[in-house]
Amino acid sequence: MIELWNSWCESLASVEALAAVVVVAVVSSGVITLIESRRHR
C-alpha cells in the first residue's frame, strides 16, 4: 500500500512538473506575442 502511495506521489510530482513547464511555455509565448504586436504598431 505504501509503495502504491509512493508511486502515485511520484507520478503526481511529474504531472505537476509537466504542468509547470506547460504554464511557463504558454505564458512566455503570450508575452512574446504581446511584444510582437506592440512592435508592429
N, CA, C and O atoms as a printed pandas DataFrame, in Angstrom:
     atom_number atom_name residue_name chain_id  residue_number  x_coord  y_coord  z_coord
0              1         N          MET        A               1    0.834   -1.205    0.000
1              2        CA          MET        A               1    0.000    0.000    0.000
2              3         C          MET        A               1    0.869    1.255    0.000
3              4         O          MET        A               1    0.599    2.221   -0.714
4              5         N          ILE        A               2    1.911    1.214    0.815
5              6        CA          ILE        A               2    2.824    2.374    0.889
6              7         C          ILE        A               2    3.569    2.545   -0.437
7              8         O          ILE        A               2    3.796    3.670   -0.884
8              9         N          GLU        A               3    3.948    1.433   -1.062
9             10        CA          GLU        A               3    4.628    1.511   -2.360
10            11         C          GLU        A               3    3.711    2.125   -3.415
11            12         O          GLU        A               3    4.142    2.925   -4.245
12            13         N          LEU        A               4    2.448    1.739   -3.365
13            14        CA          LEU        A               4    1.470    2.302   -4.297
14            15         C          LEU        A               4    1.345    3.807   -4.077
15            16         O          LEU        A               4    1.296    4.575   -5.038
16            17         N          TRP        A               5    1.294    4.229   -2.811
17            18        CA          TRP        A               5    1.184    5.647   -2.471
18            19         C          TRP        A               5    2.418    6.405   -2.963
19            20         O          TRP        A               5    2.301    7.507   -3.500
20            21         N          ASN        A               6    3.614    5.807   -2.778
21            22        CA          ASN        A               6    4.848    6.459   -3.212
22            23         C          ASN        A               6    4.879    6.622   -4.731
23            24         O          ASN        A               6    5.252    7.681   -5.236
24            25         N          SER        A               7    4.487    5.577   -5.456
25            26        CA          SER        A               7    4.482    5.666   -6.918
26            27         C          SER        A               7    3.456    6.688   -7.391
27            28         O          SER        A               7    3.682    7.390   -8.376
28            29         N          TRP        A               8    2.323    6.770   -6.687
29            30        CA          TRP        A               8    1.294    7.753   -7.051
30            31         C          TRP        A               8    1.800    9.165   -6.807
31            32         O          TRP        A               8    1.565   10.064   -7.615
32            33         N          CYS        A               9    2.503    9.363   -5.680
33            34        CA          CYS        A               9    3.068   10.691   -5.380
34            35         C          CYS        A               9    4.120   11.074   -6.416
35            36         O          CYS        A               9    4.197   12.234   -6.822
36            37         N          GLU        A              10    4.931   10.105   -6.849
37            38        CA          GLU        A              10    5.949   10.385   -7.865
38            39         C          GLU        A              10    5.300   10.767   -9.186
39            40         O          GLU        A              10    5.746   11.699   -9.854
40            41         N          SER        A              11    4.252   10.051   -9.563
41            42        CA          SER        A              11    3.574   10.374  -10.822
42            43         C          SER        A              11    2.900   11.733  -10.716
43            44         O          SER        A              11    2.889   12.491  -11.686
44            45         N          LEU        A              12    2.344   12.052   -9.566
45            46        CA          LEU        A              12    1.712   13.358   -9.355
46            47         C          LEU        A              12    2.754   14.468   -9.456
47            48         O          LEU        A              12    2.492   15.516  -10.046
48            49         N          ALA        A              13    3.935   14.239   -8.882
49            50        CA          ALA        A              13    5.009   15.227   -8.947
50            51         C          ALA        A              13    5.447   15.440  -10.394
51            52         O          ALA        A              13    5.708   16.572  -10.800
52            53         N          SER        A              14    5.529   14.365  -11.173
53            54        CA          SER        A              14    5.927   14.507  -12.575
54            55         C          SER        A              14    4.841   15.244  -13.364
55            56         O          SER        A              14    5.143   16.037  -14.256
56            57         N          VAL        A              15    3.583   14.977  -13.029
57            58        CA          VAL        A              15    2.482   15.689  -13.683
58            59         C          VAL        A              15    2.532   17.165  -13.331
59            60         O          VAL        A              15    2.305   18.019  -14.187
60            61         N          GLU        A              16    2.831   17.469  -12.064
61            62        CA          GLU        A              16    2.947   18.876  -11.657
62            63         C          GLU        A              16    4.103   19.555  -12.380
63            64         O          GLU        A              16    3.978   20.706  -12.800
64            65         N          ALA        A              17    5.222   18.860  -12.530
65            66        CA          ALA        A              17    6.370   19.415  -13.244
66            67         C          ALA        A              17    6.013   19.670  -14.704
67            68         O          ALA        A              17    6.374   20.704  -15.264
68            69         N          LEU        A              18    5.306   18.728  -15.316
69            70        CA          LEU        A              18    4.888   18.879  -16.708
70            71         C          LEU        A              18    3.926   20.062  -16.849
71            72         O          LEU        A              18    4.016   20.839  -17.799
72            73         N          ALA        A              19    3.001   20.185  -15.886
73            74        CA          ALA        A              19    2.055   21.301  -15.908
74            75         C          ALA        A              19    2.792   22.634  -15.751
75            76         O          ALA        A              19    2.439   23.621  -16.397
76            77         N          ALA        A              20    3.812   22.661  -14.895
77            78        CA          ALA        A              20    4.592   23.884  -14.701
78            79         C          ALA        A              20    5.305   24.274  -15.991
79            80         O          ALA        A              20    5.348   25.450  -16.352
80            81         N          VAL        A              21    5.865   23.281  -16.688
81            82        CA          VAL        A              21    6.547   23.546  -17.956
82            83         C          VAL        A              21    5.562   24.088  -18.991
83            84         O          VAL        A              21    5.877   25.020  -19.731
84            85         N          VAL        A              22    4.366   23.494  -19.038
85            86        CA          VAL        A              22    3.349   23.945  -19.990
86            87         C          VAL        A              22    2.934   25.375  -19.676
87            88         O          VAL        A              22    2.799   26.194  -20.585
88            89         N          VAL        A              23    2.728   25.685  -18.390
89            90        CA          VAL        A              23    2.331   27.042  -17.993
90            91         C          VAL        A              23    3.407   28.046  -18.379
91            92         O          VAL        A              23    3.094   29.116  -18.902
92            93         N          VAL        A              24    4.676   27.715  -18.127
93            94        CA          VAL        A              24    5.777   28.621  -18.479
94            95         C          VAL        A              24    5.817   28.842  -19.986
95            96         O          VAL        A              24    6.021   29.965  -20.447
96            97         N          ALA        A              25    5.624   27.768  -20.756
97            98        CA          ALA        A              25    5.657   27.885  -22.218
98            99         C          ALA        A              25    4.515   28.762  -22.716
99           100         O          ALA        A              25    4.718   29.611  -23.584
100          101         N          VAL        A              26    3.314   28.562  -22.174
101          102        CA          VAL        A              26    2.155   29.352  -22.610
102          103         C          VAL        A              26    2.336   30.821  -22.245
103          104         O          VAL        A              26    2.066   31.701  -23.063
104          105         N          VAL        A              27    2.791   31.092  -21.021
105          106        CA          VAL        A              27    2.982   32.484  -20.587
106          107         C          VAL        A              27    4.052   33.160  -21.422
107          108         O          VAL        A              27    3.879   34.303  -21.845
108          109         N          SER        A              28    5.171   32.460  -21.666
109          110        CA          SER        A              28    6.252   33.067  -22.454
110          111         C          SER        A              28    5.804   33.323  -23.888
111          112         O          SER        A              28    6.148   34.354  -24.465
112          113         N          SER        A              29    5.047   32.405  -24.468
113          114        CA          SER        A              29    4.561   32.624  -25.834
114          115         C          SER        A              29    3.570   33.782  -25.868
115          116         O          SER        A              29    3.541   34.546  -26.833
116          117         N          GLY        A              30    2.762   33.917  -24.824
117          118        CA          GLY        A              30    1.837   35.047  -24.744
118          119         C          GLY        A              30    2.578   36.368  -24.640
119          120         O          GLY        A              30    2.200   37.351  -25.277
120          121         N          VAL        A              31    3.632   36.392  -23.838
121          122        CA          VAL        A              31    4.426   37.614  -23.689
122          123         C          VAL        A              31    5.100   37.963  -25.010
123          124         O          VAL        A              31    5.126   39.127  -25.410
124          125         N          ILE        A              32    5.647   36.948  -25.693
125          126        CA          ILE        A              32    6.305   37.194  -26.986
126          127         C          ILE        A              32    5.297   37.729  -28.000
127          128         O          ILE        A              32    5.610   38.646  -28.759
128          129         N          THR        A              33    4.096   37.167  -28.016
129          130        CA          THR        A              33    3.054   37.644  -28.934
130          131         C          THR        A              33    2.679   39.084  -28.621
131          132         O          THR        A              33    2.478   39.890  -29.529
132          133         N          LEU        A              34    2.585   39.408  -27.332
133          134        CA          LEU        A              34    2.247   40.771  -26.920
134          135         C          LEU        A              34    3.334   41.750  -27.367
135          136         O          LEU        A              34    3.036   42.832  -27.872
136          137         N          ILE        A              35    4.596   41.359  -27.177
137          138        CA          ILE        A              35    5.710   42.224  -27.580
138          139         C          ILE        A              35    5.715   42.422  -29.096
139          140         O          ILE        A              35    5.917   43.535  -29.581
140          141         N          GLU        A              36    5.492   41.338  -29.838
141          142        CA          GLU        A              36    5.486   41.427  -31.300
142          143         C          GLU        A              36    4.345   42.318  -31.785
143          144         O          GLU        A              36    4.534   43.115  -32.703
144          145         N          SER        A              37    3.165   42.193  -31.180
145          146        CA          SER        A              37    2.022   43.015  -31.621
146          147         C          SER        A              37    2.272   44.483  -31.294
147          148         O          SER        A              37    1.866   45.366  -32.049
148          149         N          ARG        A              38    2.935   44.746  -30.179
149          150        CA          ARG        A              38    3.238   46.152  -29.840
150          151         C          ARG        A              38    4.310   46.709  -30.748
151          152         O          ARG        A              38    4.304   47.899  -31.065
152          153         N          ARG        A              39    5.244   45.848  -31.177
153          154        CA          ARG        A              39    6.354   46.291  -32.033
154          155         C          ARG        A              39    5.845   46.671  -33.422
155          156         O          ARG        A              39    6.403   47.562  -34.062
156          157         N          HIS        A              40    4.799   46.007  -33.889
157          158        CA          HIS        A              40    4.287   46.263  -35.246
158          159         C          HIS        A              40    3.501   47.570  -35.333
159          160         O          HIS        A              40    3.308   48.103  -36.426
160          161         N          ARG        A              41    3.050   48.085  -34.201
161          162        CA          ARG        A              41    2.247   49.314  -34.238
162          163         C          ARG        A              41    3.125   50.549  -34.444
163          164         O          ARG        A              41    2.614   51.667  -34.499
